[in-house]
């Protein structure tokens, strides 16, 4: 996903593997007015979504 490249954070020079999944989930949460806790389980831990 090319549009996500500028938003990807690097850890020790490497991209984190879960960035695309997490960023799409955060966008979905914000767009629909949900809380991080209401995200689908496949989005990952809600703590991660809230932190990013």
PDB file of N, CA, C and O in Angstrom:
ATOM      1  N   UNK A   1       0.831  -1.163   0.000  1.00  0.00           N
ATOM      2  CA  UNK A   1       0.000   0.000   0.000  1.00  0.00           C
ATOM      3  C   UNK A   1       0.885   1.239   0.000  1.00  0.00           C
ATOM      4  O   UNK A   1       1.456   1.614   1.025  1.00  0.00           O
ATOM      5  N   UNK A   2       0.986   1.847  -1.128  1.00  0.00           N
ATOM      6  CA  UNK A   2       1.889   2.972  -1.309  1.00  0.00           C
ATOM      7  C   UNK A   2       1.474   4.179  -0.477  1.00  0.00           C
ATOM      8  O   UNK A   2       2.342   4.890   0.030  1.00  0.00           O
ATOM      9  N   UNK A   3       0.198   4.428  -0.322  1.00  0.00           N
ATOM     10  CA  UNK A   3      -0.247   5.615   0.409  1.00  0.00           C
ATOM     11  C   UNK A   3       0.076   5.551   1.890  1.00  0.00           C
ATOM     12  O   UNK A   3       0.042   6.575   2.571  1.00  0.00           O
ATOM     13  N   UNK A   4       0.393   4.352   2.408  1.00  0.00           N
ATOM     14  CA  UNK A   4       0.742   4.213   3.819  1.00  0.00           C
ATOM     15  C   UNK A   4       2.222   4.454   4.104  1.00  0.00           C
ATOM     16  O   UNK A   4       2.603   4.634   5.261  1.00  0.00           O
ATOM     17  N   UNK A   5       3.058   4.460   3.073  1.00  0.00           N
ATOM     18  CA  UNK A   5       4.502   4.583   3.252  1.00  0.00           C
ATOM     19  C   UNK A   5       4.912   5.779   4.117  1.00  0.00           C
ATOM     20  O   UNK A   5       5.743   5.612   5.009  1.00  0.00           O
ATOM     21  N   UNK A   6       4.360   6.988   3.888  1.00  0.00           N
ATOM     22  CA  UNK A   6       4.805   8.124   4.711  1.00  0.00           C
ATOM     23  C   UNK A   6       4.441   7.993   6.184  1.00  0.00           C
ATOM     24  O   UNK A   6       5.070   8.633   7.027  1.00  0.00           O
ATOM     25  N   UNK A   7       3.452   7.189   6.511  1.00  0.00           N
ATOM     26  CA  UNK A   7       3.001   7.050   7.891  1.00  0.00           C
ATOM     27  C   UNK A   7       3.665   5.895   8.622  1.00  0.00           C
ATOM     28  O   UNK A   7       3.468   5.734   9.826  1.00  0.00           O
ATOM     29  N   UNK A   8       4.436   5.101   7.924  1.00  0.00           N
ATOM     30  CA  UNK A   8       5.078   3.937   8.532  1.00  0.00           C
ATOM     31  C   UNK A   8       6.255   4.381   9.384  1.00  0.00           C
ATOM     32  O   UNK A   8       7.105   5.153   8.940  1.00  0.00           O
ATOM     33  N   UNK A   9       6.292   3.887  10.603  1.00  0.00           N
ATOM     34  CA  UNK A   9       7.389   4.198  11.508  1.00  0.00           C
ATOM     35  C   UNK A   9       8.449   3.118  11.384  1.00  0.00           C
ATOM     36  O   UNK A   9       8.134   1.947  11.173  1.00  0.00           O
ATOM     37  N   UNK A  10       9.708   3.519  11.516  1.00  0.00           N
ATOM     38  CA  UNK A  10      10.784   2.548  11.422  1.00  0.00           C
ATOM     39  C   UNK A  10      11.341   2.272  12.808  1.00  0.00           C
ATOM     40  O   UNK A  10      11.507   3.178  13.625  1.00  0.00           O
ATOM     41  N   UNK A  11      11.622   1.016  13.048  1.00  0.00           N
ATOM     42  CA  UNK A  11      12.254   0.602  14.287  1.00  0.00           C
ATOM     43  C   UNK A  11      13.625   0.086  13.901  1.00  0.00           C
ATOM     44  O   UNK A  11      13.734  -0.934  13.219  1.00  0.00           O
ATOM     45  N   UNK A  12      14.658   0.768  14.322  1.00  0.00           N
ATOM     46  CA  UNK A  12      16.041   0.430  13.993  1.00  0.00           C
ATOM     47  C   UNK A  12      16.221   0.268  12.484  1.00  0.00           C
ATOM     48  O   UNK A  12      16.890  -0.662  12.034  1.00  0.00           O
ATOM     49  N   UNK A  13      15.626   1.172  11.704  1.00  0.00           N
ATOM     50  CA  UNK A  13      15.813   1.174  10.261  1.00  0.00           C
ATOM     51  C   UNK A  13      14.913   0.231   9.488  1.00  0.00           C
ATOM     52  O   UNK A  13      14.948   0.230   8.257  1.00  0.00           O
ATOM     53  N   UNK A  14      14.102  -0.574  10.172  1.00  0.00           N
ATOM     54  CA  UNK A  14      13.205  -1.529   9.506  1.00  0.00           C
ATOM     55  C   UNK A  14      11.758  -1.106   9.717  1.00  0.00           C
ATOM     56  O   UNK A  14      11.398  -0.560  10.760  1.00  0.00           O
ATOM     57  N   UNK A  15      10.944  -1.367   8.717  1.00  0.00           N
ATOM     58  CA  UNK A  15       9.516  -1.106   8.861  1.00  0.00           C
ATOM     59  C   UNK A  15       8.888  -2.183   9.730  1.00  0.00           C
ATOM     60  O   UNK A  15       9.254  -3.355   9.642  1.00  0.00           O
ATOM     61  N   UNK A  16       7.953  -1.786  10.559  1.00  0.00           N
ATOM     62  CA  UNK A  16       7.242  -2.776  11.355  1.00  0.00           C
ATOM     63  C   UNK A  16       6.248  -3.484  10.458  1.00  0.00           C
ATOM     64  O   UNK A  16       5.602  -2.850   9.625  1.00  0.00           O
ATOM     65  N   UNK A  17       6.119  -4.783  10.618  1.00  0.00           N
ATOM     66  CA  UNK A  17       5.269  -5.578   9.742  1.00  0.00           C
ATOM     67  C   UNK A  17       3.789  -5.335   9.893  1.00  0.00           C
ATOM     68  O   UNK A  17       3.025  -5.580   8.959  1.00  0.00           O
ATOM     69  N   UNK A  18       3.362  -4.856  11.055  1.00  0.00           N
ATOM     70  CA  UNK A  18       1.939  -4.689  11.290  1.00  0.00           C
ATOM     71  C   UNK A  18       1.433  -3.284  10.974  1.00  0.00           C
ATOM     72  O   UNK A  18       0.254  -3.002  11.187  1.00  0.00           O
ATOM     73  N   UNK A  19       2.296  -2.391  10.470  1.00  0.00           N
ATOM     74  CA  UNK A  19       1.876  -1.020  10.207  1.00  0.00           C
ATOM     75  C   UNK A  19       0.677  -0.903   9.277  1.00  0.00           C
ATOM     76  O   UNK A  19      -0.266  -0.189   9.618  1.00  0.00           O
ATOM     77  N   UNK A  20       0.659  -1.563   8.124  1.00  0.00           N
ATOM     78  CA  UNK A  20      -0.513  -1.416   7.242  1.00  0.00           C
ATOM     79  C   UNK A  20      -1.813  -1.838   7.921  1.00  0.00           C
ATOM     80  O   UNK A  20      -2.824  -1.144   7.809  1.00  0.00           O
ATOM     81  N   UNK A  21      -1.793  -2.960   8.617  1.00  0.00           N
ATOM     82  CA  UNK A  21      -2.999  -3.462   9.292  1.00  0.00           C
ATOM     83  C   UNK A  21      -3.453  -2.493  10.373  1.00  0.00           C
ATOM     84  O   UNK A  21      -4.642  -2.194  10.480  1.00  0.00           O
ATOM     85  N   UNK A  22      -2.529  -2.007  11.162  1.00  0.00           N
ATOM     86  CA  UNK A  22      -2.869  -1.113  12.267  1.00  0.00           C
ATOM     87  C   UNK A  22      -3.365   0.233  11.748  1.00  0.00           C
ATOM     88  O   UNK A  22      -4.350   0.763  12.261  1.00  0.00           O
ATOM     89  N   UNK A  23      -2.704   0.789  10.745  1.00  0.00           N
ATOM     90  CA  UNK A  23      -3.111   2.094  10.232  1.00  0.00           C
ATOM     91  C   UNK A  23      -4.480   2.045   9.566  1.00  0.00           C
ATOM     92  O   UNK A  23      -5.266   2.981   9.707  1.00  0.00           O
ATOM     93  N   UNK A  24      -4.774   0.977   8.848  1.00  0.00           N
ATOM     94  CA  UNK A  24      -6.105   0.834   8.252  1.00  0.00           C
ATOM     95  C   UNK A  24      -7.149   0.694   9.348  1.00  0.00           C
ATOM     96  O   UNK A  24      -8.247   1.240   9.231  1.00  0.00           O
ATOM     97  N   UNK A  25      -6.827  -0.020  10.397  1.00  0.00           N
ATOM     98  CA  UNK A  25      -7.762  -0.190  11.520  1.00  0.00           C
ATOM     99  C   UNK A  25      -8.007   1.137  12.232  1.00  0.00           C
ATOM    100  O   UNK A  25      -9.143   1.448  12.589  1.00  0.00           O
ATOM    101  N   UNK A  26      -6.950   1.921  12.441  1.00  0.00           N
ATOM    102  CA  UNK A  26      -7.097   3.225  13.094  1.00  0.00           C
ATOM    103  C   UNK A  26      -7.953   4.145  12.233  1.00  0.00           C
ATOM    104  O   UNK A  26      -8.794   4.879  12.752  1.00  0.00           O
ATOM    105  N   UNK A  27      -7.745   4.110  10.935  1.00  0.00           N
ATOM    106  CA  UNK A  27      -8.558   4.929  10.021  1.00  0.00           C
ATOM    107  C   UNK A  27     -10.026   4.514  10.114  1.00  0.00           C
ATOM    108  O   UNK A  27     -10.909   5.370  10.162  1.00  0.00           O
ATOM    109  N   UNK A  28     -10.288   3.220  10.139  1.00  0.00           N
ATOM    110  CA  UNK A  28     -11.656   2.714  10.245  1.00  0.00           C
ATOM    111  C   UNK A  28     -12.310   3.156  11.551  1.00  0.00           C
ATOM    112  O   UNK A  28     -13.469   3.573  11.563  1.00  0.00           O
ATOM    113  N   UNK A  29     -11.564   3.063  12.648  1.00  0.00           N
ATOM    114  CA  UNK A  29     -12.077   3.453  13.962  1.00  0.00           C
ATOM    115  C   UNK A  29     -12.443   4.931  13.968  1.00  0.00           C
ATOM    116  O   UNK A  29     -13.530   5.308  14.406  1.00  0.00           O
ATOM    117  N   UNK A  30     -11.528   5.765  13.481  1.00  0.00           N
ATOM    118  CA  UNK A  30     -11.781   7.210  13.469  1.00  0.00           C
ATOM    119  C   UNK A  30     -12.934   7.580  12.546  1.00  0.00           C
ATOM    120  O   UNK A  30     -13.754   8.433  12.886  1.00  0.00           O
ATOM    121  N   UNK A  31     -13.000   6.949  11.395  1.00  0.00           N
ATOM    122  CA  UNK A  31     -14.047   7.266  10.419  1.00  0.00           C
ATOM    123  C   UNK A  31     -15.439   6.921  10.950  1.00  0.00           C
ATOM    124  O   UNK A  31     -16.405   7.638  10.690  1.00  0.00           O
ATOM    125  N   UNK A  32     -15.533   5.826  11.688  1.00  0.00           N
ATOM    126  CA  UNK A  32     -16.825   5.360  12.180  1.00  0.00           C
ATOM    127  C   UNK A  32     -17.130   5.796  13.607  1.00  0.00           C
ATOM    128  O   UNK A  32     -18.176   5.441  14.151  1.00  0.00           O
ATOM    129  N   UNK A  33     -16.240   6.551  14.212  1.00  0.00           N
ATOM    130  CA  UNK A  33     -16.482   7.049  15.562  1.00  0.00           C
ATOM    131  C   UNK A  33     -16.490   5.966  16.621  1.00  0.00           C
ATOM    132  O   UNK A  33     -17.225   6.069  17.604  1.00  0.00           O
ATOM    133  N   UNK A  34     -15.695   4.941  16.441  1.00  0.00           N
ATOM    134  CA  UNK A  34     -15.632   3.841  17.405  1.00  0.00           C
ATOM    135  C   UNK A  34     -14.553   4.103  18.445  1.00  0.00           C
ATOM    136  O   UNK A  34     -13.713   4.987  18.276  1.00  0.00           O
ATOM    137  N   UNK A  35     -14.586   3.333  19.512  1.00  0.00           N
ATOM    138  CA  UNK A  35     -13.506   3.334  20.489  1.00  0.00           C
ATOM    139  C   UNK A  35     -12.516   2.257  20.084  1.00  0.00           C
ATOM    140  O   UNK A  35     -12.862   1.328  19.355  1.00  0.00           O
ATOM    141  N   UNK A  36     -11.296   2.383  20.551  1.00  0.00           N
ATOM    142  CA  UNK A  36     -10.271   1.376  20.232  1.00  0.00           C
ATOM    143  C   UNK A  36     -10.693  -0.011  20.712  1.00  0.00           C
ATOM    144  O   UNK A  36     -10.390  -1.012  20.063  1.00  0.00           O
ATOM    145  N   UNK A  37     -11.381  -0.069  21.828  1.00  0.00           N
ATOM    146  CA  UNK A  37     -11.816  -1.357  22.380  1.00  0.00           C
ATOM    147  C   UNK A  37     -12.863  -2.044  21.499  1.00  0.00           C
ATOM    148  O   UNK A  37     -13.048  -3.258  21.588  1.00  0.00           O
ATOM    149  N   UNK A  38     -13.545  -1.273  20.650  1.00  0.00           N
ATOM    150  CA  UNK A  38     -14.590  -1.835  19.797  1.00  0.00           C
ATOM    151  C   UNK A  38     -14.059  -2.384  18.477  1.00  0.00           C
ATOM    152  O   UNK A  38     -14.835  -2.878  17.659  1.00  0.00           O
ATOM    153  N   UNK A  39     -12.760  -2.306  18.260  1.00  0.00           N
ATOM    154  CA  UNK A  39     -12.172  -2.782  17.012  1.00  0.00           C
ATOM    155  C   UNK A  39     -12.252  -4.309  16.934  1.00  0.00           C
ATOM    156  O   UNK A  39     -12.334  -4.996  17.951  1.00  0.00           O
ATOM    157  N   UNK A  40     -12.226  -4.810  15.719  1.00  0.00           N
ATOM    158  CA  UNK A  40     -12.261  -6.261  15.513  1.00  0.00           C
ATOM    159  C   UNK A  40     -11.001  -6.900  16.077  1.00  0.00           C
ATOM    160  O   UNK A  40      -9.943  -6.273  16.127  1.00  0.00           O
ATOM    161  N   UNK A  41     -11.122  -8.144  16.496  1.00  0.00           N
ATOM    162  CA  UNK A  41      -9.981  -8.860  17.067  1.00  0.00           C
ATOM    163  C   UNK A  41      -8.830  -8.993  16.066  1.00  0.00           C
ATOM    164  O   UNK A  41      -7.664  -9.004  16.459  1.00  0.00           O
ATOM    165  N   UNK A  42      -9.159  -9.094  14.763  1.00  0.00           N
ATOM    166  CA  UNK A  42      -8.106  -9.258  13.753  1.00  0.00           C
ATOM    167  C   UNK A  42      -7.285  -7.986  13.561  1.00  0.00           C
ATOM    168  O   UNK A  42      -6.243  -8.015  12.906  1.00  0.00           O
ATOM    169  N   UNK A  43      -7.748  -6.868  14.130  1.00  0.00           N
ATOM    170  CA  UNK A  43      -7.011  -5.617  14.042  1.00  0.00           C
ATOM    171  C   UNK A  43      -5.810  -5.594  14.969  1.00  0.00           C
ATOM    172  O   UNK A  43      -4.925  -4.750  14.831  1.00  0.00           O
ATOM    173  N   UNK A  44      -5.783  -6.507  15.898  1.00  0.00           N
ATOM    174  CA  UNK A  44      -4.693  -6.555  16.854  1.00  0.00           C
ATOM    175  C   UNK A  44      -5.150  -6.065  18.214  1.00  0.00           C
ATOM    176  O   UNK A  44      -6.326  -5.750  18.401  1.00  0.00           O
ATOM    177  N   UNK A  45      -4.233  -6.000  19.162  1.00  0.00           N
ATOM    178  CA  UNK A  45      -4.592  -5.547  20.504  1.00  0.00           C
ATOM    179  C   UNK A  45      -5.075  -4.095  20.494  1.00  0.00           C
ATOM    180  O   UNK A  45      -4.494  -3.255  19.807  1.00  0.00           O
ATOM    181  N   UNK A  46      -6.126  -3.799  21.246  1.00  0.00           N
ATOM    182  CA  UNK A  46      -6.644  -2.439  21.237  1.00  0.00           C
ATOM    183  C   UNK A  46      -5.665  -1.454  21.837  1.00  0.00           C
ATOM    184  O   UNK A  46      -5.732  -0.265  21.526  1.00  0.00           O
ATOM    185  N   UNK A  47      -4.757  -1.908  22.686  1.00  0.00           N
ATOM    186  CA  UNK A  47      -3.740  -1.026  23.247  1.00  0.00           C
ATOM    187  C   UNK A  47      -2.836  -0.488  22.143  1.00  0.00           C
ATOM    188  O   UNK A  47      -2.434   0.675  22.174  1.00  0.00           O
ATOM    189  N   UNK A  48      -2.518  -1.342  21.164  1.00  0.00           N
ATOM    190  CA  UNK A  48      -1.680  -0.927  20.045  1.00  0.00           C
ATOM    191  C   UNK A  48      -2.390   0.118  19.211  1.00  0.00           C
ATOM    192  O   UNK A  48      -1.784   1.110  18.806  1.00  0.00           O
ATOM    193  N   UNK A  49      -3.674  -0.095  18.951  1.00  0.00           N
ATOM    194  CA  UNK A  49      -4.434   0.854  18.151  1.00  0.00           C
ATOM    195  C   UNK A  49      -4.544   2.200  18.833  1.00  0.00           C
ATOM    196  O   UNK A  49      -4.437   3.236  18.178  1.00  0.00           O
ATOM    197  N   UNK A  50      -4.759   2.201  20.149  1.00  0.00           N
ATOM    198  CA  UNK A  50      -4.868   3.457  20.888  1.00  0.00           C
ATOM    199  C   UNK A  50      -3.532   4.183  20.938  1.00  0.00           C
ATOM    200  O   UNK A  50      -3.490   5.412  20.880  1.00  0.00           O
ATOM    201  N   UNK A  51      -2.465   3.446  21.044  1.00  0.00           N
ATOM    202  CA  UNK A  51      -1.133   4.059  21.143  1.00  0.00           C
ATOM    203  C   UNK A  51      -0.717   4.727  19.841  1.00  0.00           C
ATOM    204  O   UNK A  51      -0.029   5.748  19.854  1.00  0.00           O
ATOM    205  N   UNK A  52      -1.133   4.152  18.718  1.00  0.00           N
ATOM    206  CA  UNK A  52      -0.707   4.724  17.450  1.00  0.00           C
ATOM    207  C   UNK A  52      -1.647   5.775  16.984  1.00  0.00           C
ATOM    208  O   UNK A  52      -1.437   6.365  15.924  1.00  0.00           O
TER     209      UNK A  52
END
